[in-house]
Amino acid sequence: DEASSGPPRTIPAIEWIESEMLAFEKAVLGFYVTAHPLTRHEQTLKRFASADVADLSAIDQGAEVILGGMISRVRMAVTKQGRNAGSKLAIATFEDLTGSTEAVIFAEDLEKHRALVAPEKLVFVRGRVDRKREAPSVHVSDVIPLEDASARLATAVVVRLDAIGLGTDGFERMRAVMRAYRGHVPVFMEVNSGSGLVVTLRCNEGLYVAPGEAFVGAMAEIVGERRITLAINAIPSRLDSWGYTIKFSA
C-alpha cells in the first residue's frame, strides 16, 4: 500500500550532554558505563579533599576530614536518643573515586544545607570520622558545592616564582590582582633563586585574598596556571615564628 511504499522511518538522532547520558545510565542500569560523573572533577577533588573514602578506616575516631565527591542516595530517619531525640536526620550515601561511605547529617546542619543534601549533588563534606561500627562513616557539619570549593576551602595561596624573570611590572600587576580580590586567605610566595635555594615569603595581611576562580584566573595570566596552588593547610607554620613578609603596600 501507499504507507508501506514510502521511505523507511528513521529514529531521530538525539545528542545528550554528558550529565544527561550518565543520569540515564544510572537510572536504567544502576551503574555508570561511559564514565563516572566525578572523573572530570578529579583534580579539584584532589586539591581540596583532606582524605579519600578509602582512607577512613585508617583515620582516628573523631578526626575531622574533608571529603570530595557525590551524594548518590539519601534517606531520612529520626534521632532516637540524646537531646535531639525525635528530630529528623539524613543518612546519605557519599561516594568518591575510591569508594562510598555513609554520611550522617543531623537536624541543625541538615536545615542549613537541605538544598545540597540530594542525589547526584557534587559536593565537599566536612565532618568527623565515626568508627564505632564496622564500616566507618562521617558525621557531617558542613556541605560545600563543588564550584565553591576554592573560595570556601582554601586556607592558603602559594605562588611559585623565579628570582629573575617577573620584574617590577609583574609584581605590580600581582599586587593589583590581590587588591582587587581582597579576602581572609594568606598568600605565600615561593621564590626560586636558581641555585637550589627556595625562599618562602608571606604577604602582609593587607593583601590577603578571596581565592575564587576569578582570582586564580587573573593571577594565572601573570605567572602561569601551574605556578599557583590553593592549599587547605596553612603553609608553612614556621613562618609564624620567622615572620618573613613581602612588604607590598595594601
N, C-alpha and C positions, 0 to 999 in steps of 0.2 A: 504494500500500500504506500501512500504518499509519505506517511510518517517514517516508515522503515527505510525508504529510499533516500532520505535526506542524509546530510553529513553526520558522521558519528558524534555523539555527545562527548564532551571532554569535561573533566573535573577542573574547575578554575584553580589556577596557581595562587596559593596564599603564602606570603612570606611572613613568618613570625619573627619578632625580635627575640633575642636570646632568652630574656626573662620569661616571656610567654611560653616558649618551647620547653624550657626547664620545668615550668609550673605544670604544663600538660603531662610531661614525662612522669613527674612525681605523682600527679593525680591518677594517672592511668596505670602506671607500673609499680608505684610505691617506692621508686628509687630513680636516680638520675642516670641517663645514658650518655648524653652529649658531653656534659661537663658538670662539675659541681658549681653552684652559684657563688661559692666563696673563692674559687680559683683566681678569678680576675682581680680580687682584692688581697691576694696573698701578701704582697709587700706591705700594705697598710696594716694587716693583722700582725705581721712580724714586728713592725715598728713599734706598735703601741701595746700589744699584749705582754704581760709580765710572765705568763705561763701558758702552756697548751693544756687541753683537756687530758692528754696522755700523761702530763706531769703530776696531776692532782694526787695520785696515790703515794707520791714521794714527798709531798708538801705537808708541813706540820699542821695539826689541828688548830683552827682559829687564825691561821696566817691569811693576810689579805692578798688577793690576786686580782688581776685584770685579765679577763678572757675576751677574745675577739672571735665572733662567728655569727651563727644564725639561730634564731629560735624556730624550731621545727614543729613543736607541738605545745599546747597549753591546756591544762585542766585546772579547774577551780576546786578548792577544798575549804574546810573550816578548821580554824585552830581549836584544838581540843583542850589544851592545858595552858596554864600561865595567866598572866594579867590580861592578855588579849584573847582569851578563850571566847569562842563564838564569832570572832571576826574572820573575814574571808582572806584567803591567801592563794597565790598562783603557784602551781608547780609546772615549770616549763622544761621541756627537753631542749637543751642547748648543745649545739654541735659546732666543732671547728674542723679543720682538715686532718685532725689526728684522732677524732672520736667524738663521743657525746657524753653528756652528764646531766644530772638533774639540777636545775636552778630554782631555788625557792625564793619567792618574793612575798614578804609579809604585808599586811594590810596597809600600814602607813606608807611604805615605799611603793606598793602597788598603786595606790591612789595617785602618787606623783608621776608614775611612769606608765600608766594604764595604756596609753595610745601606742607605746612601743612594745608592750608585752603581748605579742600576737604572732601567729605562724608566719614564716617567711621574712620576718624582720631581721635585717642585718645590723647588728649592734655590738658594742662592747659592754660587758657587765663587770662591775666592781663588787666584790664581796669577800666573805671569809669561808675558808675551806671547812667542811664538816665531814669528819672521818669516823663518826660514831657508828656508822653502818658499814657493811662490807664494801659497798661501792661509794666512793667519795662524792659529795655534792657541794654546792656553793649556796650560801645564804646571801642573796643579792641586796645591796643597799643603793646601787646606782645603775641606771641603764642609759647608755650614750649612743646615739645614732652614729653609724659608721662615718658619715660625712662630717660630723662634728668632732671627730677624734683629735685632729691636730690642735684645734682651739681649746678643747676641754681636757685633754690628757697629757699634752707635752708639759714637762716641768723644766725643760732647758732647751736652748737652741745652740748648736755648735756649728760654727762657720770655720772651715779649714782654708788657710791662706798660705801663699808662698811669700817669703820676706821681700822678694823682688818680683815686681810684675803688676801689682794692683795700682800703685801710685796714689798720690794725694787725691786725684779726682775720684778714684774708685772708693776711697774711704769716705769722701764727702757724699757720694751717692748712697753708700751703705747707711750713713748717719741719717740721710733724708728719709730713707725707707723705714728705719727704726722709729723715727719721729712720727711718721705717718701712721704706723700701726702700733701705737703705744698700748702696753698691757702690763701684766704682772709676771711675765716669764723672763728669767735672766738669759743674757746672750753671752756665750763664751767664744773666744777666738783662739784657734789652734794655729800658731804661726810656725811654718817650717823654714828653718834657716838655710836649708840646702846642704848643710854639713852634718846632718844626722841629729841635730838638736831641734826639738819641738817645744815651744813655749806656749802655755795656755794662759790666756788673759781673760778677765771678766769685765764686761762693760758696766759703767756705773748705773745706778738704779733709774736714772732719768731716761735711759734707753732700753728699759725692759719692754717686751713686746707682747702682742697677741698673735701667736704663731698660726694663723689660719692659712688657707690655701693661697689667698691673695698676697699675704706677706711672703710666703715661700716662693711664689712665682716672681715677685718683684726682686727678691734677693738673688734668685737663680739667674736673672738677666744680667746681674753684675758679676757673680763669682762662679756660676755654673751649678746646675741642679745637684750634681754628685758631691758638691762640697758643703752641702747643708744637711745637717742631721737634727731631727727632732727627737729628744730623749725623754724617757719617763722617769728617770732618776737624776737627781741633782748631780752635776759633774764639774770638776772633781771636788769632793768635800774638803780637800786640803787647802783649796783656795780661800775657804772661810778664815783660816788662820794666817795664810800667807798674805792675803789681801791684795793680790795683783789686780789692777784696774786699768782699763783703757780710758784715758781722760778725754773722751768725746764730751763736748758740752751738750746738754739736752735741749 
